[in-house]
Amino acid sequence: MRLTSALPFALMLATTPAYAARVDDRAAIAIARPRVEIVDRSLPAKTVAAMLAPVDAFYGFWNNGSQALLDRAVAPSFVDHALPPGRPQGPKGPMVAARAFLGAVPDLRVAVTQRLVVGDRVVSALHFTGHFTGTFQGRKGAGQPVDFIATDILAVHGGRITDNWHLEDNLTFMQQIGAAG
């Protein structure tokens, strides 16, 4: 088992509608570095590195909405196994979600609090934070803090994420922005 620790990372943020969390790709990846990482010792280091490169790009993508990071992360055959209604399947789906989310929470940050690497899977416990200053489903934010968790199970093959099973605490998010009681 290998454990790593990420250093705190603070940045000044610009505010623009869809990609407000404008940090460069390198900084976006650094923000999402896992606080704890547990790796199956039977996996060769080269295999682990190849698996984690697209995963790091994927979580960096959620910090800045970069098409380049998304392209590095997901395979053309990417499947979202927990696809919400109205979101397109495939590589376009995460971009649609990121545009909506970064439009609502321009300073959105995702931190990987814990990551497990086993076989061809990477399981990540995620912590999303920011402020609702944009618009979401017709509701205008007033700076409400956003703080919720999610969990991803990613399958990685051929250097790209091929599958994602995810669960977000959407109820907490909706309560925090005043859209649910």
Backbone as CSV, one residue per row, in Angstrom:
resi,resn,N_x,N_y,N_z,CA_x,CA_y,CA_z,C_x,C_y,C_z
1,MET,0.840,-1.165,0.000,0.000,0.000,0.000,0.888,1.232,0.000
2,ARG,0.548,2.227,-0.832,1.277,3.476,-0.897,0.325,4.593,-0.503
3,LEU,0.754,5.453,0.404,-0.041,6.597,0.817,0.688,7.859,0.402
4,THR,-0.045,8.833,-0.127,0.554,10.116,-0.460,-0.284,11.214,0.163
5,SER,0.273,12.370,0.267,-0.439,13.506,0.831,-0.267,14.704,-0.085
6,ALA,-1.350,15.412,-0.372,-1.288,16.607,-1.206,-1.106,17.829,-0.321
7,LEU,-0.372,18.791,-0.815,-0.174,20.040,-0.097,-1.351,20.964,-0.371
8,PRO,-1.717,21.827,0.595,-2.772,22.803,0.328,-2.382,23.673,-0.872
9,PHE,-3.359,24.079,-1.657,-3.092,24.823,-2.878,-4.065,25.976,-2.973
10,ALA,-3.574,27.204,-2.929,-4.445,28.384,-2.989,-4.172,29.147,-4.278
11,LEU,-5.234,29.610,-4.917,-5.108,30.362,-6.168,-6.116,31.496,-6.209
12,MET,-5.749,32.566,-6.890,-6.712,33.630,-7.177,-7.531,33.160,-8.376
13,LEU,-8.837,33.402,-8.356,-9.707,32.903,-9.403,-10.336,34.049,-10.187
14,ALA,-10.433,33.868,-11.478,-11.164,34.810,-12.331,-12.591,34.315,-12.453
15,THR,-13.516,35.195,-12.803,-14.911,34.801,-12.902,-15.419,35.050,-14.315
16,THR,-15.745,33.961,-15.022,-16.393,34.030,-16.322,-17.513,33.008,-16.312
17,PRO,-18.551,33.165,-17.134,-19.727,32.325,-17.017,-19.486,30.819,-17.044
18,ALA,-18.987,30.237,-18.124,-18.909,28.781,-18.202,-17.612,28.207,-17.663
19,TYR,-16.528,28.948,-17.727,-15.236,28.405,-17.317,-14.585,29.306,-16.270
20,ALA,-15.371,29.700,-15.300,-14.937,30.708,-14.348,-13.763,30.273,-13.498
21,ALA,-13.628,29.023,-13.261,-12.541,28.544,-12.407,-11.271,28.469,-13.242
22,ARG,-10.920,29.557,-13.893,-9.812,29.605,-14.837,-8.470,29.485,-14.147
23,VAL,-8.000,28.309,-14.130,-6.620,28.033,-13.767,-6.082,27.207,-14.919
24,ASP,-4.778,27.240,-15.128,-4.257,26.455,-16.230,-4.360,24.961,-15.910
25,ASP,-4.140,24.141,-16.913,-4.326,22.704,-16.762,-3.423,22.113,-15.682
26,ARG,-2.203,22.570,-15.624,-1.265,22.049,-14.626,-1.750,22.342,-13.206
27,ALA,-2.199,23.568,-12.982,-2.718,23.947,-11.664,-4.005,23.194,-11.349
28,ALA,-4.856,23.012,-12.354,-6.114,22.290,-12.149,-5.856,20.859,-11.687
29,ILE,-4.863,20.218,-12.284,-4.501,18.859,-11.877,-3.926,18.867,-10.465
30,ALA,-3.083,19.841,-10.163,-2.470,19.920,-8.831,-3.519,20.096,-7.742
31,ILE,-4.543,20.882,-8.015,-5.612,21.097,-7.033,-6.275,19.771,-6.675
32,ALA,-6.415,18.887,-7.648,-7.139,17.633,-7.450,-6.262,16.467,-6.992
33,ARG,-4.995,16.685,-6.747,-4.138,15.583,-6.289,-4.740,14.928,-5.051
34,PRO,-4.723,13.616,-4.998,-5.349,12.940,-3.852,-4.605,13.192,-2.536
35,ARG,-5.382,13.359,-1.482,-4.800,13.502,-0.145,-4.267,12.161,0.339
36,VAL,-5.002,11.103,0.013,-4.586,9.744,0.357,-4.758,8.886,-0.887
37,GLU,-3.759,8.075,-1.174,-3.827,7.172,-2.320,-3.372,5.793,-1.859
38,ILE,-4.200,4.799,-2.131,-3.889,3.425,-1.775,-3.854,2.625,-3.068
39,VAL,-2.708,2.013,-3.333,-2.489,1.320,-4.598,-2.235,-0.153,-4.332
40,ASP,-2.898,-1.007,-5.089,-2.679,-2.450,-5.039,-1.212,-2.727,-5.359
41,ARG,-0.497,-3.321,-4.430,0.940,-3.583,-4.593,1.259,-4.547,-5.731
42,SER,0.283,-5.316,-6.170,0.562,-6.257,-7.254,0.625,-5.560,-8.621
43,LEU,0.201,-4.308,-8.682,0.232,-3.578,-9.948,1.613,-2.980,-10.176
44,PRO,2.193,-3.198,-11.351,3.488,-2.579,-11.650,3.381,-1.046,-11.657
45,ALA,4.436,-0.381,-11.230,4.446,1.085,-11.154,4.106,1.717,-12.498
46,LYS,4.595,1.140,-13.597,4.324,1.678,-14.933,2.826,1.599,-15.262
47,THR,2.191,0.512,-14.852,0.754,0.342,-15.061,-0.023,1.374,-14.267
48,VAL,0.374,1.563,-13.013,-0.299,2.540,-12.155,-0.168,3.942,-12.754
49,ALA,1.024,4.300,-13.181,1.243,5.630,-13.774,0.366,5.817,-15.014
50,ALA,0.265,4.790,-15.846,-0.558,4.872,-17.058,-2.041,4.990,-16.717
51,MET,-2.458,4.340,-15.641,-3.856,4.432,-15.212,-4.180,5.801,-14.632
52,LEU,-3.251,6.353,-13.873,-3.538,7.585,-13.151,-3.408,8.847,-13.999
53,ALA,-2.668,8.794,-15.090,-2.538,9.985,-15.943,-3.908,10.475,-16.438
54,PRO,-4.758,9.610,-16.995,-6.064,10.114,-17.429,-6.981,10.468,-16.257
55,VAL,-6.829,9.777,-15.152,-7.647,10.084,-13.975,-7.292,11.469,-13.435
56,ASP,-5.993,11.766,-13.348,-5.565,13.099,-12.917,-6.101,14.172,-13.873
57,ALA,-6.046,13.899,-15.171,-6.576,14.851,-16.154,-8.081,15.044,-15.957
58,PHE,-8.792,13.969,-15.662,-10.253,14.025,-15.475,-10.616,14.928,-14.304
59,TYR,-9.942,14.769,-13.183,-10.275,15.608,-12.027,-9.751,17.024,-12.202
60,GLY,-8.657,17.200,-12.917,-8.223,18.540,-13.279,-9.276,19.235,-14.128
61,PHE,-9.851,18.487,-15.061,-10.911,19.003,-15.923,-12.058,19.603,-15.113
62,TRP,-12.436,18.962,-14.019,-13.542,19.478,-13.207,-13.168,20.780,-12.506
63,ASN,-11.878,21.061,-12.408,-11.436,22.309,-11.790,-11.332,23.470,-12.773
64,ASN,-11.320,23.189,-14.077,-11.224,24.314,-15.017,-12.020,24.148,-16.312
65,GLY,-12.638,23.015,-16.545,-13.445,22.816,-17.742,-12.652,22.718,-19.032
66,SER,-11.376,22.377,-18.951,-10.488,22.341,-20.108,-10.818,21.177,-21.052
67,GLN,-11.098,21.523,-22.306,-11.338,20.488,-23.313,-10.091,19.627,-23.498
68,ALA,-8.911,20.230,-23.417,-7.664,19.465,-23.569,-7.533,18.409,-22.478
69,LEU,-7.861,18.759,-21.242,-7.801,17.768,-20.157,-8.844,16.674,-20.367
70,LEU,-10.046,17.055,-20.760,-11.082,16.055,-21.005,-10.656,15.110,-22.118
71,ASP,-10.073,15.646,-23.183,-9.608,14.808,-24.292,-8.528,13.824,-23.839
72,ARG,-7.648,14.254,-22.926,-6.610,13.369,-22.389,-7.191,12.312,-21.459
73,ALA,-8.364,12.602,-20.891,-8.926,11.743,-19.851,-9.807,10.615,-20.379
74,VAL,-10.740,10.924,-21.258,-11.760,9.932,-21.608,-11.572,9.375,-23.014
75,ALA,-11.901,8.115,-23.136,-11.830,7.420,-24.419,-13.005,7.845,-25.302
76,PRO,-12.854,7.742,-26.622,-13.978,8.030,-27.518,-15.192,7.146,-27.215
77,SER,-14.944,5.975,-26.649,-16.022,5.039,-26.314,-16.523,5.207,-24.875
78,PHE,-16.152,6.303,-24.206,-16.515,6.551,-22.805,-18.003,6.340,-22.555
79,VAL,-18.314,5.614,-21.469,-19.697,5.358,-21.072,-19.898,5.831,-19.641
80,ASP,-20.921,6.648,-19.445,-21.337,7.088,-18.117,-22.478,6.165,-17.691
81,HIS,-22.225,5.319,-16.702,-23.220,4.337,-16.269,-24.242,4.917,-15.291
82,ALA,-24.109,6.193,-14.950,-25.068,6.864,-14.070,-25.517,8.170,-14.739
83,LEU,-25.767,8.083,-16.023,-26.081,9.257,-16.839,-27.408,9.886,-16.412
84,PRO,-27.386,11.170,-16.020,-28.642,11.841,-15.680,-29.462,12.140,-16.938
85,PRO,-30.767,12.273,-16.798,-31.610,12.608,-17.948,-31.154,13.917,-18.584
86,GLY,-31.130,13.924,-19.922,-30.791,15.134,-20.656,-29.307,15.319,-20.942
87,ARG,-28.448,14.548,-20.303,-27.010,14.675,-20.562,-26.632,13.669,-21.646
88,PRO,-25.859,14.103,-22.655,-25.469,13.172,-23.710,-24.489,12.113,-23.202
89,GLN,-24.620,10.941,-23.752,-23.693,9.856,-23.440,-22.390,10.112,-24.183
90,GLY,-21.316,9.535,-23.713,-20.031,9.644,-24.380,-19.211,10.807,-23.863
91,PRO,-18.115,11.117,-24.560,-17.199,12.165,-24.119,-17.824,13.558,-24.007
92,LYS,-18.920,13.819,-24.715,-19.568,15.136,-24.634,-20.288,15.344,-23.304
93,GLY,-20.701,14.257,-22.666,-21.461,14.353,-21.424,-20.748,15.114,-20.315
94,PRO,-19.492,14.775,-20.008,-18.805,15.527,-18.954,-18.659,17.017,-19.273
95,MET,-18.487,17.367,-20.539,-18.362,18.783,-20.878,-19.683,19.515,-20.650
96,VAL,-20.786,18.888,-21.008,-22.099,19.486,-20.762,-22.281,19.710,-19.259
97,ALA,-21.921,18.717,-18.464,-22.048,18.833,-17.005,-21.129,19.922,-16.464
98,ALA,-19.904,19.970,-16.941,-18.942,20.969,-16.449,-19.401,22.383,-16.784
99,ARG,-19.913,22.585,-17.984,-20.388,23.922,-18.359,-21.516,24.370,-17.438
100,ALA,-22.439,23.460,-17.153,-23.555,23.804,-16.264,-23.046,24.073,-14.851
101,PHE,-22.173,23.222,-14.381,-21.709,23.354,-13.004,-20.805,24.562,-12.820
102,LEU,-19.859,24.768,-13.747,-18.983,25.929,-13.633,-19.737,27.226,-13.889
103,GLY,-20.814,27.149,-14.636,-21.668,28.314,-14.810,-22.413,28.669,-13.529
104,ALA,-22.730,27.676,-12.727,-23.419,27.900,-11.450,-22.446,28.218,-10.325
105,VAL,-21.323,27.515,-10.328,-20.327,27.637,-9.251,-18.981,27.942,-9.914
106,PRO,-18.756,29.218,-10.283,-17.554,29.577,-11.031,-16.239,29.247,-10.339
107,ASP,-16.238,29.212,-9.012,-15.003,28.893,-8.285,-14.991,27.434,-7.814
108,LEU,-15.717,26.576,-8.525,-15.801,25.162,-8.172,-14.416,24.547,-8.039
109,ARG,-14.230,23.780,-7.000,-13.002,23.017,-6.788,-13.381,21.597,-6.426
110,VAL,-12.677,20.652,-7.031,-12.823,19.260,-6.632,-11.489,18.806,-6.062
111,ALA,-11.577,18.255,-4.873,-10.409,17.660,-4.232,-10.659,16.167,-4.118
112,VAL,-9.647,15.377,-4.409,-9.743,13.937,-4.239,-9.261,13.648,-2.821
113,THR,-10.193,13.282,-1.958,-9.824,13.064,-0.565,-9.195,11.692,-0.350
114,GLN,-9.590,10.742,-1.190,-9.030,9.396,-1.087,-9.171,8.709,-2.436
115,ARG,-8.137,7.943,-2.802,-8.168,7.242,-4.083,-7.647,5.825,-3.873
116,LEU,-8.362,4.873,-4.451,-7.968,3.469,-4.414,-7.710,3.008,-5.844
117,VAL,-6.585,2.341,-6.060,-6.243,1.839,-7.380,-6.141,0.323,-7.274
118,VAL,-7.059,-0.361,-7.951,-7.142,-1.819,-7.863,-7.523,-2.366,-9.233
119,GLY,-6.736,-3.312,-9.740,-7.038,-3.899,-11.043,-7.066,-2.819,-12.110
120,ASP,-8.170,-2.749,-12.860,-8.318,-1.710,-13.891,-9.250,-0.599,-13.431
121,ARG,-9.445,-0.489,-12.108,-10.369,0.492,-11.549,-9.646,1.493,-10.655
122,VAL,-10.171,2.725,-10.680,-9.732,3.769,-9.762,-10.996,4.294,-9.086
123,VAL,-11.037,4.159,-7.772,-12.175,4.622,-6.987,-11.741,5.889,-6.259
124,SER,-12.518,6.958,-6.419,-12.154,8.240,-5.824,-13.286,8.780,-4.975
125,ALA,-12.936,9.190,-3.742,-13.847,9.947,-2.891,-13.532,11.417,-3.163
126,LEU,-14.550,12.186,-3.497,-14.373,13.561,-3.953,-15.053,14.542,-3.014
127,HIS,-14.492,15.745,-2.931,-15.072,16.814,-2.126,-15.146,18.060,-3.012
128,PHE,-16.365,18.502,-3.301,-16.605,19.671,-4.133,-16.905,20.873,-3.244
129,THR,-16.281,22.011,-3.553,-16.538,23.243,-2.812,-16.588,24.425,-3.781
130,GLY,-17.168,25.499,-3.337,-17.236,26.724,-4.125,-18.362,27.599,-3.614
131,HIS,-18.787,28.529,-4.467,-19.857,29.463,-4.115,-20.811,29.585,-5.296
132,PHE,-22.086,29.526,-5.004,-23.124,29.629,-6.028,-23.327,31.101,-6.376
133,THR,-22.588,31.564,-7.377,-22.678,32.953,-7.817,-23.191,33.072,-9.247
134,GLY,-23.364,31.934,-9.900,-23.852,31.918,-11.274,-25.325,31.587,-11.318
135,THR,-25.713,30.838,-12.341,-27.105,30.453,-12.535,-27.192,28.942,-12.694
136,PHE,-28.216,28.334,-12.069,-28.440,26.895,-12.187,-29.936,26.658,-12.275
137,GLN,-30.365,26.028,-13.366,-31.775,25.707,-13.607,-32.664,26.930,-13.367
138,GLY,-32.236,28.076,-13.914,-33.008,29.302,-13.818,-32.885,30.040,-12.493
139,ARG,-32.153,29.508,-11.561,-31.975,30.116,-10.236,-30.642,30.858,-10.207
140,LYS,-30.662,32.125,-9.794,-29.452,32.944,-9.703,-28.861,32.828,-8.306
141,GLY,-27.573,32.561,-8.249,-26.897,32.440,-6.969,-26.633,33.779,-6.315
142,ALA,-26.470,33.730,-4.985,-26.168,34.927,-4.198,-24.917,34.692,-3.356
143,GLY,-24.039,33.826,-3.850,-22.798,33.573,-3.123,-22.883,32.484,-2.072
144,GLN,-23.962,31.690,-2.085,-24.102,30.627,-1.107,-22.928,29.651,-1.206
145,PRO,-22.362,29.236,-0.062,-21.306,28.225,-0.100,-21.864,26.882,-0.592
146,VAL,-21.063,26.190,-1.369,-21.389,24.862,-1.871,-20.322,23.920,-1.335
147,ASP,-20.766,22.819,-0.734,-19.840,21.874,-0.117,-20.520,20.520,-0.073
148,PHE,-20.142,19.620,-0.978,-20.765,18.295,-1.018,-19.755,17.264,-1.491
149,ILE,-20.132,15.999,-1.362,-19.227,14.906,-1.703,-19.770,14.094,-2.880
150,ALA,-18.878,13.300,-3.447,-19.247,12.377,-4.523,-18.254,11.221,-4.513
151,THR,-18.626,10.153,-5.199,-17.748,8.998,-5.346,-17.785,8.554,-6.801
152,ASP,-16.618,8.280,-7.352,-16.488,7.772,-8.723,-15.819,6.409,-8.700
153,ILE,-16.264,5.543,-9.589,-15.538,4.318,-9.930,-15.235,4.439,-11.411
154,LEU,-13.962,4.517,-11.745,-13.532,4.682,-13.133,-12.840,3.413,-13.618
155,ALA,-13.175,2.967,-14.810,-12.436,1.897,-15.473,-11.478,2.562,-16.454
156,VAL,-10.227,2.108,-16.452,-9.206,2.691,-17.313,-8.615,1.593,-18.189
157,HIS,-8.665,1.813,-19.503,-8.111,0.868,-20.479,-7.438,1.658,-21.589
158,GLY,-6.277,1.211,-22.004,-5.589,1.857,-23.119,-5.225,3.309,-22.848
159,GLY,-4.983,3.649,-21.597,-4.564,5.003,-21.269,-5.671,6.036,-21.187
160,ARG,-6.933,5.575,-21.177,-8.072,6.501,-21.087,-9.162,5.887,-20.210
161,ILE,-9.984,6.741,-19.652,-11.142,6.292,-18.876,-12.206,5.829,-19.861
162,THR,-12.656,4.586,-19.689,-13.668,4.029,-20.591,-15.056,4.015,-19.969
163,ASP,-15.105,3.971,-18.630,-16.385,3.848,-17.942,-16.340,4.634,-16.638
164,ASN,-17.511,5.177,-16.258,-17.632,5.887,-14.985,-18.961,5.512,-14.344
165,TRP,-18.883,5.070,-13.101,-20.031,4.868,-12.244,-19.864,5.911,-11.139
166,HIS,-20.843,6.794,-10.962,-20.667,7.886,-9.999,-21.938,8.123,-9.208
167,LEU,-21.728,8.690,-8.034,-22.829,9.065,-7.163,-22.459,10.374,-6.483
168,GLU,-23.283,11.400,-6.672,-23.057,12.709,-6.073,-24.130,12.971,-5.025
169,ASP,-23.789,13.752,-4.027,-24.754,14.172,-3.017,-25.521,15.371,-3.555
170,ASN,-26.365,15.119,-4.550,-27.112,16.187,-5.207,-28.108,16.863,-4.279
171,LEU,-28.670,16.124,-3.315,-29.613,16.734,-2.393,-28.948,17.842,-1.591
172,THR,-27.757,17.586,-1.085,-27.055,18.615,-0.324,-26.795,19.829,-1.208
173,PHE,-26.326,19.603,-2.434,-26.083,20.716,-3.350,-27.367,21.521,-3.567
174,MET,-28.451,20.854,-3.864,-29.719,21.546,-4.126,-30.203,22.313,-2.890
175,GLN,-30.019,21.758,-1.703,-30.374,22.476,-0.479,-29.507,23.715,-0.297
176,GLN,-28.224,23.587,-0.585,-27.302,24.702,-0.387,-27.596,25.876,-1.319
177,ILE,-28.115,25.586,-2.518,-28.421,26.682,-3.450,-29.872,27.148,-3.330
178,GLY,-30.600,26.557,-2.384,-31.980,26.976,-2.142,-32.992,26.384,-3.090
179,ALA,-32.644,25.285,-3.774,-33.555,24.657,-4.728,-34.306,23.464,-4.137
180,ALA,-33.997,23.089,-2.898,-34.673,21.980,-2.231,-34.737,22.290,-0.742
181,GLY,-35.818,21.834,-0.122,-36.013,22.100,1.309,-35.373,21.109,2.219
